[in-house]
């Protein structure tokens, strides 16, 4: 749930609780006020009547007078209020009244005087307050919603702008990012924290990359020397079997190291965007050329190759295209069975290569990680697919792997 | 042929020098830009092997200088950088070939010989090894003047062997020569093994001798000398 919906929902829930409470409270409050107003009027009227009775001895004209009844002498009547309904013939309805009775005396005769005052009808009151409160609250909701919308738009604007900037930030690019200033303290603080963190990560990333580059680059000359010396040693005739085995193994491991170095250098060079050229690469021709180059190996392994190639071109550096497709085809050859098959299909937006082979021991989601390799090929470094993944990253191709038992498919989707 | 190797790593320099001298070349060395420029001014070399990064200068500048003087000299760049930019740039200013470190000395040797042949004989020269005749331009090989029926890779193997005759060629060096160095080829060694058996047979059928010797399990030697 996004922020604006979250806050708006909270408002609505709050108002949903508040509304009945407010309506109830209003109702009781108004009723109380009304009652006390009525009572005050009646009490005032009593005072006026008592005053007139004491002064003139007769009953003044009163709108509120309900009835005057004689009472027994010595009967103490406490003045009291009472609610009742009177049937009014003119409206054909029962109307609520508040009665007030008190004792007095007219011509020395004790009487009970009852005054009455109409009360407002309860249902009408409820409806009135309900509608009034509802209207007020509705205006409040709309107002709050609009205000919030505006706050969201203006106040949070830099926040969202920064967010989308951070989403697009790529550590492999060198530049540091500048966040928009919003003038709001909390946002400024979080920007500060993010910038510090990013700067740190960027520096670490940079160092790591440089280290990676340097190490894979600087080992090449020493490795060349070691390799030359070892070949020289192998050419000598004076080695015994045991020494020979050791020298051989030095040679092979040196080679492996050198290949790892070269592959890692290639990866960092791809990351560094050193391959900037955009050539129009004719994929079907490229695939055919690679297959030709591998022809002997394919025949040697007795592989049956079927191709279905539609002419199409992609825009990328031709060296990387060559590496990408060579790796995929080579992969299908290396992990194939003697006498197996490979199917290659190229359409306008997808390249698909399927081969038979043993069930892979590497989990599909780890397949593109560095140094992951099926056990079948101990000479393989497990860097080919990692390189491919890097190449696909920079051109926004997607490379997927699927396997069904002994059938493996790599599909490469070009950018739409 | 006279070769000048310009490379700042003395060990590597010595290795290259002794390898090339064993091949019967005259090989001079220069570990710095300055010494290289001095030597180029004094002696006429056929081939220059140049490292790009030198302690006191850039190998590319040497190439520019040499080309400015219009000296007809074959140039091979060796670099640890493996940078496409450098490679393209190097070839643009007049270098003939580019090798990435670490390279196999046999590969360097093959490139130097091919370059020399192109420069000195306009490529028309045939290569002989006893009864074997190689025509590099038409990819043909003759045994006792009878043509061999070969695939491109088979031709490449024999050619690579003959220009590196009497040398130990490891399986890795052969594989890299045949397929380049950026792919992982676990099957290629088995492939080489089988193909060499086929080639032995093909050469034998045309009356050629078996020159391909296995050297332990690391590689092969193409030689008519006994190796025990």
Interface residues (C-beta under 8 A of the other chain):
Chain A: X217 X218 X220 X221 X223 X224 X225 X227 X228 X229 X231 X232 X234 X235 X237 X244 X248 X251 X252 X255 X258 X259 X262 X263 X265 X266 X269 X274 X275 X293 X294 X295 X296 X297 X300 X301 X319 X323 X326 X327 X330 X333 X334 X377 X378 X379 X380 X381 X383 X384
Chain B: X9 X11 X12 X15 X19 X80 X81 X82 X83 X84 X85 X100 X101 X102 X103 X104 X105 X151 X153 X154 X167 X168 X170 X172 X179 X181 X182 X183 X184 X185 X186 X187 X188 X189 X190 X191 X194 X195 X215 X216 X217 X218 X219 X227 X228
